[in-house]
């Protein structure tokens, strides 16, 4: 499907759509609106256009790789945590949000076996849903897809690199006042340009920033956690993503913010260029996510690095039984300079009384 796409026309159609949104907004739209259109506009947004998106190698047409594609040991270790949570909840249903290529779903269902009676995937992207359907064909009788958050759910919820792709708002400090950074029409060679407007909004920690600083607010991600908390009747939630607690996220030295784009396994910091042809992401403020869940009635039951979480879930044992090539890939999941420290795992529970094995040592909730 990717080979059949005319990237230029897809991007051009998206540029026109964003341009009309800017006109409707009086010449300006907030960055969160721009990001939503760039990633999710039906048929032409980055995740909706049929691009390969996720994969190990740029030769496949992919732009980035996630832990499940990098090594099957990620899913096998995570399955040990989910097995404990399923038993504690008395449920046999796993919910995955944004299942990517379907690789994690396959590993989890393979490892969990009969513990999973139903595997529900909430996926907005129709092309990714078809890729997931093909990957999970061996488990077809147990897998179902939904295109929106259900009104009620119970069981164990997992989200790997989901919240980082949710649209963020941008704040910019000009040295005298905070302004909201949005998008306006640009010159002919560059269809879009940054444009700032005065705002009452502030980052949670606004002191010490130098003139020219830019940072993000995660309004949609925190709203998602709050909504998930409201609709979860009983169960546990495990969110894996990259980010920091508030004190590190809004540190004055992080003056450029965390917004990042990915294309052909290369990163850049200009989301206004090549719209629709690359991923746009932001690191997460895990303190804000934890507070949103707690305020909505969830118990925060764990927060630690991905490396510590995986080792608590038996990663060393799995690694010992792997081949040398498998070990090379798998160690990237836990190396501090790779994914081991930048990625964190945040866990919530509702109506359960259990201590998740993934946080048996190295729990960092006190840093939130």
C-alpha positions in Angstrom: 0.0 0.0 0.0 2.8 2.4 0.8 4.5 2.0 -2.6 1.2 3.0 -4.3 1.0 6.3 -2.4 2.0 9.5 -4.1 3.6 11.2 -1.1 3.7 14.6 -2.8 -0.1 14.6 -3.5 -0.9 13.3 0.0 1.2 16.0 1.5 -0.2 18.7 -0.8 -3.8 17.7 0.2 -2.9 17.9 3.8 -1.2 21.3 3.3 -4.4 22.5 1.8 -6.5 21.1 4.6 -4.4 22.8 7.3 -4.4 26.0 5.3 -8.2 26.0 5.3 -8.2 25.4 9.1 -5.9 28.4 9.5 -8.2 30.5 7.4 -11.2 29.4 9.5 -9.2 30.2 12.7 -8.7 33.8 11.5 -5.1 33.2 10.3 -3.9 31.1 13.3 -4.5 27.7 14.9 -2.9 26.3 18.1 -0.2 23.8 17.5 -2.3 21.0 19.0 -4.8 21.5 16.1 -2.0 21.5 13.6 -0.5 18.3 15.1 -3.9 16.6 15.1 -4.4 17.3 11.4 -0.9 16.4 10.4 -1.1 13.0 12.2 -4.7 12.0 12.0 -6.6 13.8 9.2 -8.7 11.0 7.6 -7.0 9.4 4.6 -4.1 11.9 4.4 -2.7 12.4 8.0 0.5 10.6 8.8 -1.1 7.7 10.6 -4.1 7.6 8.3 -2.5 7.6 4.9 -1.3 4.0 4.8 2.4 4.6 5.3 4.4 1.7 6.8 5.3 3.9 9.8 6.6 1.3 12.2 9.5 -1.1 11.3 13.1 -2.1 12.1 14.6 -0.8 8.8 14.1 2.3 6.7 14.3 0.2 3.6 10.8 -1.1 4.6 9.6 2.5 4.3 9.2 2.8 8.0 10.2 5.9 10.0 10.8 4.5 13.5 11.0 1.3 15.6 9.3 0.6 18.9 10.3 -1.9 21.6 8.0 -4.8 20.4 9.5 -4.6 16.9 13.0 -4.4 18.3 12.8 -7.5 20.4 10.1 -10.1 21.3 11.6 -10.2 24.8 9.8 -6.9 25.5 6.4 -8.5 25.1 7.4 -11.7 26.9 8.6 -9.8 30.0 5.6 -7.5 30.0 3.3 -10.6 29.8 4.6 -11.6 33.2 3.3 -8.4 34.7 0.0 -8.6 32.8 -0.5 -12.2 34.0 -0.3 -11.0 37.6 -2.6 -8.1 37.0 -5.2 -10.4 35.2 -5.2 -12.7 38.2 -5.6 -9.9 40.6 -8.5 -8.4 38.6 -10.3 -11.7 38.0 -10.5 -10.8 34.3 -9.4 -12.4 31.1 -9.5 -9.3 28.9 -6.5 -7.3 27.7 -7.0 -3.8 26.2 -4.2 -2.4 24.0 -4.3 1.2 22.8 -2.5 2.0 19.6 -1.2 -1.4 18.8 1.2 -0.3 16.0 2.3 -3.2 13.9 0.6 -5.8 16.1 3.9 -7.2 17.3 3.2 -6.6 21.0 -0.3 -8.2 20.7 1.2 -11.3 19.2 3.8 -11.7 21.9 1.4 -11.0 24.7 -1.2 -13.5 23.5 1.4 -16.1 22.8 2.9 -15.8 26.2 -0.3 -15.4 28.1 -2.1 -18.3 26.3 -5.5 -19.2 27.8 -5.2 -16.4 30.4 -6.6 -14.1 27.6 -10.1 -14.7 26.6 -10.4 -11.5 24.6 -7.9 -9.0 23.3 -9.4 -5.7 22.5 -7.4 -3.2 20.4 -8.5 0.5 20.3 -6.9 1.8 17.1 -7.7 5.0 15.2 -5.7 4.3 12.1 -7.5 2.1 9.6 -4.2 1.1 7.8 -2.6 0.1 11.0 -5.7 -1.9 12.0 -5.3 -4.0 8.8 -1.7 -4.6 9.6 -2.6 -5.7 13.1 -5.3 -8.0 11.7 -2.8 -9.7 9.5 -0.2 -10.0 12.3 -2.7 -11.5 14.8 -4.5 -13.8 12.4 -3.6 -16.9 14.5 -5.6 -15.4 17.3 -8.5 -14.1 15.2 -11.2 -15.6 17.4 -10.0 -13.7 20.4 -9.2 -10.3 18.9 -11.5 -7.4 18.3 -11.0 -3.8 17.2 -12.6 -0.6 18.4 -12.1 2.9 16.9 -12.9 4.8 20.1 -12.7 4.4 23.9 -15.6 2.3 25.1 -18.1 3.7 27.6 -17.1 1.0 30.2 -14.2 -1.4 30.3 -12.6 -3.8 32.8 -9.4 -5.9 32.7 -5.8 -5.0 32.0 -4.9 -2.0 29.8 -1.6 -1.5 28.1 -0.3 1.4 26.0 3.2 1.4 24.5 4.2 4.6 22.9 0.7 5.9 22.6 0.6 9.1 24.6 3.7 10.6 22.9 1.7 10.9 19.7 -1.2 12.8 21.2 -1.3 16.5 20.2 0.4 18.9 22.6 0.1 22.7 23.1 3.2 24.8 22.8 4.2 27.7 25.1 7.0 30.1 24.3 8.7 32.6 26.6 9.9 35.8 24.9 11.7 37.0 28.0 8.8 39.1 29.3 5.7 37.0 29.0 4.5 33.5 28.1 2.8 33.1 24.8 1.0 30.2 23.1 2.8 29.2 20.0 0.6 28.3 17.1 0.8 28.0 13.3 0.0 30.5 10.6 0.5 30.8 6.8 4.1 31.0 5.7 5.8 32.1 2.6 5.4 30.3 -0.7 8.5 28.2 -0.1 7.3 27.2 3.4 3.5 26.9 3.7 3.5 27.3 7.4 5.2 29.5 10.0 5.2 29.8 13.8 3.1 32.6 15.3 2.7 33.4 19.0 -0.2 34.9 20.9 -0.4 36.1 24.5 -1.9 33.6 26.9 -2.8 33.1 30.5 -1.4 29.5 30.3 1.8 28.6 32.0 3.9 25.5 32.4 3.6 23.9 35.9 7.1 25.3 36.7 7.5 28.6 34.9 10.5 30.1 36.8 14.0 30.3 35.5 13.3 30.0 31.8 15.4 32.1 29.5 14.1 34.2 26.7 13.4 32.0 23.7 12.4 29.0 25.7 9.7 26.7 24.3 7.9 23.8 26.1 4.8 21.7 25.9 1.5 21.1 27.7 0.0 17.7 27.6 -3.7 18.6 27.8 -4.9 15.7 25.6 -2.8 13.0 27.2 -3.9 14.0 30.7 -7.5 14.2 29.6 -7.1 10.7 28.0 -5.8 9.3 31.3 -8.7 10.9 33.2 -11.3 9.6 30.8 -9.7 6.1 31.0 -9.9 6.3 34.8 -13.5 7.2 34.7 -14.5 4.4 32.3 -12.3 1.6 33.9 -14.6 -0.3 36.3 -11.9 -2.6 37.7 -8.4 -3.4 36.5 -4.9 -2.1 36.0 -3.2 0.2 33.4 0.4 0.0 32.3 1.7 2.9 30.2 5.2 2.7 28.6 6.6 5.8 26.9 9.5 8.3 27.0 9.5 11.2 29.3 10.4 12.7 32.7 8.8 13.7 36.0 7.7 17.4 36.2 10.9 18.6 37.8 13.1 17.3 35.0 10.6 18.0 32.2 10.2 21.7 33.0 13.8 22.3 34.0 15.0 25.7 32.7 17.9 23.9 30.9 15.4 22.0 28.7 14.8 25.4 27.0 14.0 23.9 23.6 11.3 21.6 24.7 11.0 18.0 23.6 9.1 18.1 20.3 10.6 15.8 17.8 9.9 14.4 14.3 10.9 11.0 12.8 11.3 10.0 9.2 13.2 7.1 7.7 14.7 6.5 11.2 16.1 10.0 11.4 15.1 12.7 13.8 14.5 16.4 13.2 12.9 19.2 15.1 10.8 21.0 12.4 7.2 19.7 12.5 6.1 22.4 10.0 8.1 20.9 7.2 7.0 17.8 5.1 3.7 17.8 6.8 2.0 14.4 6.8 5.2 12.6 5.7 6.8 12.2 9.2 5.9 11.4 12.8 5.5 14.2 15.3 6.0 13.3 19.0 6.6 14.9 22.4 8.1 13.4 25.6 5.7 13.0 28.5 5.3 14.7 31.8 4.7 11.7 33.9 3.9 13.8 37.0 0.9 15.3 35.2 -0.3 11.9 34.0 0.0 10.4 37.5 -1.9 13.4 39.0 -4.6 13.2 36.3 -5.2 9.5 37.0 -5.1 10.0 40.8 -7.6 12.9 40.7 -9.9 10.7 38.6 -9.9 7.9 41.1 -7.0 5.7 40.1 -4.3 4.4 42.5 -0.8 5.1 41.2 0.8 1.7 41.9 4.2 2.0 40.1 6.6 4.2 38.2 10.1 3.3 37.2 12.5 3.1 34.2 11.8 0.6 31.4 15.1 -1.2 32.3 14.2 -1.7 35.9 10.6 -2.8 35.0 11.8 -5.4 32.5 14.4 -6.8 34.9 11.8 -7.0 37.6 9.7 -9.0 35.1 12.4 -11.6 34.5 14.2 -10.0 31.6 17.6 -11.4 32.7 16.2 -15.0 32.6 14.7 -14.4 29.1 18.0 -12.9 27.9 19.9 -15.9 29.1 17.8 -18.2 26.9 18.1 -16.0 23.8 20.5 -16.4 20.9 23.4 -13.9 20.4 21.6 -11.9 17.7 18.5 -11.7 19.9 20.6 -10.5 22.9 22.1 -7.7 20.8 18.7 -6.4 20.0 17.2 -7.0 23.4 19.9 -5.2 25.3 18.9 -2.0 23.6 15.7 -2.2 25.6 17.6 -1.8 28.9 20.8 0.0 28.1 20.8 3.5 29.7 22.0 5.2 26.6 19.3 3.4 24.5 15.7 2.9 25.7 16.4 1.7 29.3 16.4 5.0 31.1 14.6 7.4 28.8 11.5 5.2 28.7 9.4 4.8 31.8 6.5 2.6 32.9 3.6 4.2 34.8 1.0 1.9 36.4 -2.4 2.5 37.8 -5.0 0.3 39.4 -8.7 0.5 40.3 -10.4 -1.8 42.7 -7.4 -4.0 43.1 -5.2 -4.8 46.0 -1.8 -6.0 44.6 1.8 -4.9 44.3 2.8 -5.1 40.7 5.9 -7.3 40.2 7.3 -4.8 37.6 8.0 -2.4 40.4 9.3 -4.8 43.1 12.5 -2.8 43.2 13.5 0.6 41.9 10.0 2.1 42.2 10.3 5.9 41.6 6.8 7.1 42.6 8.5 9.4 45.2 10.1 11.4 42.3 6.7 12.2 40.7 
